[in-house]
Amino acid sequence: MNRAPILFLGVFFALAFSFVGLVLTNQLTYGSFSTHVDEDEGKAFPQALPGLAAQGKLVYQDLGCVTCHTQQVRREGFGSDIGEGSRGWGERQSVARDYLREERVLLGSQRIGPDLRNLAARKNAAGVEITADWLYGYLFDPKLVSVDSNMPRYAFLFKTQKIVGEPSAKALKLPAPYAPAAGHEIVPTARGEALVAYLLSLKDTYAYPETKNVYTPPAPKESAVEEKKEGAK
Amino acid sequence: MATDSSLNTELTPERPGPQPAEASVVDASLRTALVALTGSALVWLLVASVLAIIASWKLHTPAFMDACEYVTYGRIQPAQTNAFIFGWGFNAAFAVALWLMARLSRGSLPGSGVLLIGVIFWNAGVTLGIGGILLGFSTSLEGLELPGFATPILLVAYALIAAWSLVVFRSGRSREIYASQWYVFAALFWFPWLYAVAQVMLVFSPVRGTVQSVVHAWFTTNLFLLWFGSIALAAIYYFLPKLLLKPVSNYYLSSLGFWWLAIFGSWAGIARLIGGPVPAWVQTVGAAASFMLLVPLVIFGLNFFGTFSGRWSVLKESLTLRFVAFGVVALMFVLLGWVLNALHGVAAITQFTYVTAAETQLGLYGFFSMVVFGALYYIVPRVLNTAWASAPLAGVHFAASAAGVVLLVGSLLIGGVNQGLALADAGVPFAEVTKATQPYLFSASVALVILAIGQLAFALNFFWTLGRASADCVRSAKTLLSTQPEAAR
């Protein structure tokens, strides 16, 4: 008895089942999901990354940052990403539309470091807004900013150069043991600048209609305007 | 391995075995191909091992080699995973799949020229890809980091290699199709489908938004379950009855296990997106499918432990069987882990922690690699027609691998659970969470060193055996190539 053709058909349909059910169905149902046009603001959300930040995303990819950092905020009550008494990694949970403009979606699968999805809208451990200078310092040597940090140094994103004329505005302000020789300064390379621009673009603060439908127990937020006020507090 | 060299006859349960002469003709026809595949697999295994130790060391000592961009953790870790999966895993899987298919179908390999070209291209593609990752061309898609310029080479090379397994399957004289053959046949067909879909939908023409994440989860988990899992299961179904000298118990259930795993198991991996920005039904379906893995879990348990029962003493005599038994136990835990991680309460803690790393290691090392090691201990002496050069080295390999896997998975699991509990408690500062995992990461590094010692013993033993057999091997390979039409008939 030769059952090879039957075996082949079975093997084909077995994988076809999950291919159609998961891959094709999702592609057909929300693969053409569109941006949300906010008529009040006259903009379509999510917005495209500015040029330098888009370059920075490529640096983020090539250095493999996704190996240690996720970019997805889970809903309230699932882990302690957001909500009362949480790590405050976002103002709301991440939804599919947040990733619409991303050519490569970097959800990540490890939180060896903290989630970065909403980095630019958060405050650091000391309660200070995250700025480019703070990020430059962190990348240059994380121990400068957080003694217990387990992140490696990304000193190769910086270069030491001789001060010609005025010192560069981007030069790192470093404490004594790190400071460069007199007459020299440490500035970020083009890649370093792009990466920091990308990190500063990471904020999902716009509230889409669907983010209001998800289960969020107390204190419902009405609009992005209110959230902005809160961020400014 | 000298201990089971008397078992050179084929004793699969479903039919009377062929004459020993026939098996040796089949083995001889595979010699060149299997030496090339096993040799390259072992080289990659050692490369992956070195990369793994460096990467692991960086986790608890971030200052280690941090001045060099090319070995930053974000590059060396993906390079390690890909070297392990595509370098060691695939070459070894090809070797085992080809041999199983040839033996069970009783078909000889009609010449190995094209296959060797495939092997060369495969390894060239992997080398190019790993180099690409270290130089910064990674796609940053877990498990698919090999850059787009390397992957088409892999698909072409795959076709050149896999086709020969189908050739021996179709040219063979056996009319029955045994469980091992279903798995090998299916795996060979499934992988290119999974890989081509993933490459097109994620790398070459990316789909929109988090549809990517669905495709990605579908690919990575099925790469493990439907490719590595299938090849290892094929080996288990082959070696258990053969070495225990009794049929697979409850064999009638094995076809249900196969189809269940293929039809529902291929949906299960999506459960890792629980809580993520994908449609809720996707997460629910994934969880349901993960629970359905309990059926194959029970079937494999009945098949494998049922076959072992009453014959545990054979474990002492057969090294192959010890490796396979370790793999069977690991498989049970892997499937159980999938089921547990699909529970919302569990996922909320274990998601994004070292628990997932422990699961991957248990699956790829504890299950797949251990079974394949066992298979190679049986296959290599038959294909080279000589005994293993050193029994102590083989013993070291097993002891180091078993201890290393237990220590590695144990450290990552306990460390990961602690990490998850601490992460879930927002009162614990993030830096404290990292600090608390350090001792576990250190013991994981120690485990990787132990594993590397075992792998080194295996590689030494293989190349030593190969060296001893090489004079014969070269001669007979030449004879074989010149007389292959007769040998093939």
Interface residues (C-beta under 8 A of the other chain):
Chain A: M1 N2 R3 A4 L7 F8 G10 V11 F12 A14 L15 F17 S18 F19 G21 L22 V23 N26 Q27 T29 Y30 G31 S32 F33 Y60 Q61 D62 L63 G64 C65 V66 T67 C68 T70 Q72 R74 R75 F78 G79 S80 G85 S86 R87 G88 Q93 S94 V95 A96 R97 D98 Y99 L100 E102 E103 R104 V105 L106 L107 G108 S109 Q110 R111 I112 G113 P114 A125 P142 S146 V147 D148 S149 N150 M151 P152 R153 Y154 A155 F156
Chain B: K58 L59 H60 P62 A63 D66 A67 C68 E69 T72 Y73 G74 R75 Q77 P78 I133 G136 F137 S138 T139 S140 L141 E142 E145 F169 R170 R175 E176 I177 W182 F185 A186 F189 W190 W193 L194 V197 M201 L202 P206 V207 R208 G209 T210 V211 Q212 S213 V214 V215 W218 N222 L226 W259 A262 I263 S266 W267 I270 R272 G275 G276 P277 V278 P279 V282 V285 H344 A348 I349 Q351 F352 T353 T356 A357 L423 A424 D425 A426 G427 P429 F430 A431 E432 T434 K435 Q438
